[in-house]
Amino acid sequence: MNEDAETSEAAAVDYVQFAADIVSAYVSNNPVRPADIAELLRSVHASIARLGQGAAAEARVVEKLTAAQIRKSVTPDALISFLDGKPYKTLKRHLSGNGMTIEEYRERFGLPRDYPSTAASYSAQRSELAKSLGLGQLRRKAAPKAATPAETMSNKPKRAGRSRKVKEPAEA
């Protein structure tokens, strides 16, 4: 037997063990008819084998979109997801639910780095809300006060400290 055959057999044994562990944990916490256990084991094993063999390679395939498709996906009120074709105001929650980040999404579909993750009208709405609440105004209000040094000087006299004893010169 060569090394490749031994490696594939070891991998198959690992898949069988993983499937058995998953099914035993599932069966211990859920009611399953004895006749259904074999089918459950088969389906779990097939899923694990698929994950190990090619699902990772398929996910890395870049789906090249045309410029027209990219332009159509960005509307003022929503962004159209390339995963499910539905409109979203922000893609972050949708993508995290699918196990992706915005960078991975851009990479997978060949989108430019400046592709937005939030709809323009939603961003403007949030900006107006923040401005109406006065967010970001603290620095603007504090900056003019610190700019004039005459105002920072207090008209109050300095607080008197302890009096120091003066050493008198020693007489010779």
Helices and strands as residue ranges (DSSP letters): H 3-29, H 34-50, I 51-55, H 56-59, H 67-73, E 79-80, E 87-88, H 92-97, H 102-109, H 120-132, H 138-147, H 149-152
